[in-house]
Amino acid sequence: MQPRPTSFDIALRAGVSQPTVSRALRGSPTVSEATRLRIEAIARELNYTVDKNASNLRSQHTKTLALLLFEDPSPDSSSINPFFLAMLGSITRNCARRGYDLLISFQKLESDWRLDYEDAGKADGMILLGYGDYEAYRARLDRMVANGAHFIRWGSVKPEEPGLTVGCDNVRGGLEITHHLLRQGRRQIAFLGSAHKGFPEFLDRHTGYCTALTEAGLRVDKALQADALSSEEDGHTAMLEILDRGQALDGVVAASDLIAIGAMRALHERGVTVPDQVAVTGFDDILAANFTSPPLTTVAQDAAHAGAVLVETLIRLIHGEPVQSCLLPVRIVQRKSCGA
């Protein structure tokens, strides 16, 4: 007796993936007409019939969310920024509370996230986390919106951004931490972070920094800014770059805690004391910020609340309920890297 043909047999004959066969046979517009016609012809040739019970199961919600992380440099070689590790715990707990499983993977820019997760029946929607180069994947987000993908991301919240975004008030954070340094009498304040469109969260923090200096009647000195991604090594390199310029310096606004930790190491290597000569601040309030020497003053983002909002908003989107992007508040955590 011949075994009953499957969609995998069709995929092999057609030279496509099994999810493509499934989409073609249910008339998905994501499959080209030529491919669909070829798959339908092979299905007829093999006398393939759709298992209606399996099809019904596939059409229902999977009760699974996919969490896709950008690979970032990290102190423990996990390739996950410590801030997002903190958020991961909250996302996991809130998924469990709502009866959802969580599928975790790294974002691969060569992949089609919607096809890989939603159309393949692995997840009902996606959460995107990370400080990747936004300009490299903005067009992908536009396509996912056009194709009706269910996703939400952590990032810079602006009206023109595609899809739904949850993020902290980065501009306010940059403004308040710079004001904090100014109130202590610091006037030559550097900014460490990649302040351009590819990294909109860092750019927003730099905008807040510039606004605070301007409000204080100070000039924004480009010689006191150095690009850095969110890693200790980048912070170390950026701090050395500014020190090598011979600029007068008494304060640092770092775009992330990891950058700040690297900057403090560079200052220590050059014999500059923190905070007596240079006060240093970070952004994120990762666990390590409380254990640096001296402990790091920083802008805290509420990772637990952020994770809950991401999960709840995505589930509401999946179920067709009204949703909108969300901007979360920040707060200053004062520690000894800024003095008393």
C-alpha positions as CSV (number, residue, x, y, z in Angstrom):
1,M,0.0,0.0,0.0
2,Q,1.4,3.4,-1.1
3,P,1.9,5.8,1.8
4,R,-0.3,8.8,1.7
5,P,1.5,11.9,0.1
6,T,2.3,14.8,2.4
7,S,2.9,18.5,2.0
8,F,6.6,17.6,2.4
9,D,6.5,15.4,-0.7
10,I,5.0,18.4,-2.6
11,A,7.7,20.7,-1.2
12,L,10.5,18.3,-2.4
13,R,9.0,18.1,-5.9
14,A,8.4,21.8,-6.2
15,G,11.8,22.8,-4.7
16,V,10.2,25.0,-2.0
17,S,9.8,24.9,1.7
18,Q,6.9,23.0,3.4
19,P,5.4,26.3,4.9
20,T,5.4,27.7,1.3
21,V,3.3,24.6,0.2
22,S,0.9,25.2,3.1
23,R,0.5,28.9,2.3
24,A,0.0,28.2,-1.4
25,L,-2.7,25.6,-0.8
26,R,-4.7,27.9,1.4
27,G,-4.4,30.8,-1.2
28,S,-2.0,33.0,0.8
29,P,-1.1,36.2,-1.2
30,T,2.5,35.9,0.0
31,V,3.1,33.1,-2.6
32,S,3.4,34.2,-6.2
33,E,0.8,32.9,-8.7
34,A,3.4,30.9,-10.7
35,T,4.6,29.1,-7.5
36,R,1.0,28.5,-6.4
37,L,0.0,27.0,-9.7
38,R,3.1,24.8,-9.8
39,I,2.3,23.5,-6.3
40,E,-1.3,22.9,-7.1
41,A,-0.4,20.9,-10.2
42,I,2.0,18.7,-8.2
43,A,-0.7,18.2,-5.5
44,R,-3.2,17.0,-8.1
45,E,-0.6,14.7,-9.6
46,L,0.1,13.1,-6.3
47,N,-3.6,12.9,-5.4
48,Y,-2.8,15.0,-2.3
49,T,-5.8,16.1,-0.2
50,V,-5.6,18.5,2.8
51,D,-6.1,17.0,6.2
52,K,-8.9,19.2,7.4
53,N,-8.4,18.4,11.1
54,A,-4.7,19.4,10.8
55,S,-5.6,22.4,8.7
56,N,-8.1,23.6,11.4
57,L,-5.5,23.1,14.1
58,R,-3.0,25.2,12.1
59,S,-5.5,28.0,11.5
60,Q,-6.1,28.4,15.3
61,H,-3.8,30.4,17.6
62,T,-0.7,28.6,18.7
63,K,-0.7,30.3,22.1
64,T,3.0,30.9,21.5
65,L,4.9,34.2,21.1
66,A,8.3,34.5,19.4
67,L,10.9,36.7,21.1
68,L,13.6,37.7,18.6
69,L,16.8,39.3,20.0
70,F,19.6,41.1,18.2
71,E,23.0,39.7,19.0
72,D,24.8,42.4,21.0
73,P,28.3,42.3,22.6
74,S,28.0,41.3,26.2
75,P,30.4,40.9,29.2
76,D,29.4,37.2,29.7
77,S,29.6,36.2,25.9
78,S,25.9,35.5,25.9
79,S,25.4,37.9,22.9
80,I,22.4,39.4,24.8
81,N,22.6,42.9,26.3
82,P,22.1,42.6,30.1
83,F,19.2,45.1,30.0
84,F,17.3,42.7,27.7
85,L,18.1,39.8,29.9
86,A,16.4,41.6,32.7
87,M,13.4,42.2,30.4
88,L,13.4,38.6,29.3
89,G,12.4,37.4,32.8
90,S,9.4,39.8,32.8
91,I,8.3,38.7,29.3
92,T,8.5,35.0,30.3
93,R,6.5,35.5,33.5
94,N,3.8,37.6,31.7
95,C,3.5,35.0,28.9
96,A,2.9,32.3,31.4
97,R,0.4,34.5,33.2
98,R,-1.6,34.8,30.0
99,G,-1.3,31.1,29.1
100,Y,1.3,31.6,26.3
101,D,4.5,29.8,25.6
102,L,7.6,31.8,24.6
103,L,9.9,30.8,21.7
104,I,13.3,32.6,21.9
105,S,15.7,33.1,19.0
106,F,18.1,35.6,17.6
107,Q,17.0,38.0,14.8
108,K,18.7,37.1,11.5
109,L,18.5,39.9,9.0
110,E,18.7,37.4,6.1
111,S,15.5,35.7,7.3
112,D,11.8,36.6,6.8
113,W,10.5,36.7,10.3
114,R,6.9,36.7,9.4
115,L,7.2,33.6,7.2
116,D,9.5,31.9,9.7
117,Y,7.3,32.3,12.7
118,E,3.7,33.3,11.9
119,D,3.1,31.7,8.5
120,A,5.0,28.6,9.6
121,G,2.6,28.2,12.5
122,K,5.3,28.5,15.2
123,A,3.9,31.7,16.8
124,D,1.0,34.1,16.8
125,G,3.2,37.2,16.9
126,M,6.7,38.5,17.6
127,I,8.5,40.7,20.1
128,L,11.7,42.3,18.7
129,L,14.4,43.4,21.2
130,G,17.9,44.8,20.7
131,Y,20.1,47.7,19.8
132,G,20.7,46.7,16.2
133,D,21.2,49.2,13.3
134,Y,17.7,50.4,12.7
135,E,18.4,51.6,9.2
136,A,19.4,48.1,8.3
137,Y,16.0,46.6,9.1
138,R,13.5,49.5,8.8
139,A,12.4,48.3,5.3
140,R,11.7,44.9,6.8
141,L,9.4,46.3,9.4
142,D,7.5,48.2,6.6
143,R,7.0,45.0,4.7
144,M,5.8,43.2,7.8
145,V,3.2,45.9,8.4
146,A,2.1,45.7,4.8
147,N,1.7,41.9,5.0
148,G,-0.3,42.1,8.2
149,A,2.3,40.6,10.6
150,H,1.6,40.8,14.3
151,F,4.7,42.2,16.0
152,I,5.8,44.7,18.5
153,R,9.3,46.0,19.2
154,W,11.2,47.8,21.9
155,G,12.7,51.0,20.6
156,S,12.3,54.7,19.9
157,V,8.7,55.7,20.0
158,K,7.8,58.1,17.2
159,P,4.6,58.6,15.2
160,E,6.3,57.7,11.9
161,E,7.7,54.4,13.0
162,P,6.1,51.2,11.4
163,G,4.0,49.0,13.5
164,L,3.8,49.1,17.3
165,T,6.7,50.3,19.5
166,V,7.1,50.3,23.3
167,G,10.1,52.3,24.6
168,C,11.2,54.5,27.4
169,D,11.3,58.3,27.2
170,N,14.9,58.5,26.0
171,V,14.9,62.2,25.4
172,R,13.7,62.9,28.9
173,G,16.3,60.5,30.3
174,G,19.1,62.3,28.4
175,L,17.8,65.6,29.5
176,E,17.4,64.8,33.2
177,I,20.8,63.0,33.6
178,T,22.6,66.0,32.0
179,H,20.7,68.4,34.3
180,H,21.8,66.2,37.2
181,L,25.5,66.7,36.3
182,L,24.9,70.4,35.6
183,R,23.4,70.9,39.1
184,Q,26.7,69.5,40.5
185,G,28.6,72.2,38.7
186,R,29.9,70.0,35.9
187,R,30.3,72.1,32.7
188,Q,32.6,70.1,30.3
189,I,30.3,67.1,29.8
190,A,31.0,64.5,27.2
191,F,28.5,62.2,25.5
192,L,29.5,58.7,24.6
193,G,27.1,56.9,22.1
194,S,26.3,56.6,18.4
195,A,24.2,59.6,18.0
196,H,22.8,59.1,14.5
197,K,19.7,57.7,12.8
198,G,20.8,54.1,12.8
199,F,20.6,54.0,16.6
200,P,17.5,56.1,17.4
201,E,17.4,55.4,21.1
202,F,20.9,56.7,21.5
203,L,20.1,59.6,19.2
204,D,17.2,60.6,21.5
205,R,19.4,60.4,24.6
206,H,21.9,62.7,22.8
207,T,19.0,65.1,21.9
208,G,18.1,65.3,25.6
209,Y,21.8,65.9,26.5
210,C,22.1,68.7,23.9
211,T,18.8,70.3,25.1
212,A,20.0,70.4,28.7
213,L,23.3,72.0,27.7
214,T,21.5,74.6,25.6
215,E,19.1,75.4,28.4
216,A,22.1,76.0,30.7
217,G,23.6,78.4,28.2
218,L,26.4,76.1,27.2
219,R,27.7,75.3,23.8
220,V,27.4,71.7,22.5
221,D,31.0,70.8,21.7
222,K,31.3,68.1,19.0
223,A,34.8,67.3,20.3
224,L,33.1,66.0,23.5
225,Q,31.1,63.4,21.6
226,A,32.4,60.0,20.5
227,D,30.5,57.1,18.9
228,A,30.0,53.9,20.8
229,L,27.7,50.9,20.5
230,S,26.4,49.3,23.6
231,S,29.4,47.4,24.9
232,E,32.2,48.0,27.4
233,E,34.9,47.9,24.8
234,D,33.1,50.6,22.7
235,G,32.8,52.7,25.9
236,H,36.5,52.2,26.7
237,T,37.5,53.2,23.2
238,A,35.3,56.2,23.0
239,M,36.5,57.5,26.3
240,L,40.1,57.1,25.3
241,E,39.3,58.9,22.0
242,I,38.0,62.0,23.9
243,L,40.9,62.0,26.4
244,D,43.4,61.8,23.5
245,R,41.8,65.0,22.0
246,G,43.0,66.8,25.1
247,Q,39.6,68.3,25.8
248,A,38.8,69.7,29.3
249,L,36.4,67.2,30.8
250,D,34.5,66.9,34.1
251,G,31.4,64.8,33.3
252,V,30.3,61.9,31.1
253,V,26.8,61.1,29.8
254,A,27.0,57.5,28.5
255,A,24.2,56.2,26.3
256,S,24.2,52.9,28.1
257,D,25.5,51.4,31.3
258,L,27.9,49.1,29.4
259,I,29.4,52.2,27.7
260,A,29.7,53.9,31.0
261,I,31.5,50.9,32.6
262,G,34.0,50.9,29.7
263,A,34.5,54.6,30.1
264,M,35.3,54.3,33.8
265,R,37.9,51.7,33.0
266,A,39.6,54.0,30.5
267,L,39.5,56.9,33.0
268,H,41.1,54.7,35.7
269,E,43.8,53.6,33.3
270,R,44.7,57.2,32.6
271,G,44.8,58.1,36.3
272,V,41.6,60.1,36.3
273,T,39.5,59.7,39.4
274,V,35.7,59.1,39.4
275,P,33.8,61.2,40.5
276,D,36.4,63.7,41.9
277,Q,37.7,64.7,38.5
278,V,35.1,63.3,36.2
279,A,31.5,62.3,37.1
280,V,30.2,59.4,35.0
281,T,26.6,58.4,34.3
282,G,25.0,55.6,32.4
283,F,21.6,54.5,31.1
284,D,19.5,51.3,31.7
285,D,20.3,50.5,35.4
286,I,21.5,46.9,34.6
287,L,22.4,44.8,37.7
288,A,26.2,45.5,37.2
289,A,25.6,49.2,37.7
290,N,25.3,48.7,41.4
291,F,28.6,46.8,41.6
292,T,31.0,49.0,39.6
293,S,33.7,50.9,41.5
294,P,32.3,53.4,42.3
295,P,28.7,52.3,41.8
296,L,27.2,53.9,38.7
297,T,24.6,56.7,38.6
298,T,22.2,55.9,35.8
299,V,18.9,56.4,34.1
300,A,16.6,53.5,35.1
301,Q,14.3,51.9,32.6
302,D,11.7,49.7,34.3
303,A,12.4,46.3,32.6
304,A,9.7,44.5,34.5
305,H,7.0,46.9,33.5
306,A,8.3,47.1,29.9
307,G,8.1,43.3,29.5
308,A,4.5,43.2,30.8
309,V,3.5,46.0,28.4
310,L,5.2,44.3,25.4
311,V,3.4,41.0,26.1
312,E,0.0,42.5,26.8
313,T,0.0,44.8,23.8
314,L,1.1,42.1,21.4
315,I,-1.7,39.7,22.7
316,R,-4.3,42.4,22.2
317,L,-3.0,43.1,18.7
318,I,-3.2,39.3,17.9
319,H,-6.9,39.3,19.0
320,G,-7.8,42.4,17.0
321,E,-8.2,44.7,20.0
322,P,-7.4,48.5,19.9
323,V,-3.7,49.0,20.6
324,Q,-1.1,51.8,20.4
325,S,2.6,52.5,20.9
326,C,3.6,53.3,24.4
327,L,6.2,55.6,25.9
328,L,7.3,54.6,29.4
329,P,8.8,57.0,32.1
330,V,12.4,56.9,33.4
331,R,14.0,57.9,36.7
332,I,17.5,58.8,37.9
333,V,19.2,56.4,40.2
334,Q,21.9,58.3,42.2
335,R,25.0,56.4,43.1
336,K,28.6,57.4,43.9
337,S,30.0,57.8,40.3
338,C,28.4,61.3,40.4
339,G,29.6,62.2,43.9
340,A,27.2,63.2,46.7
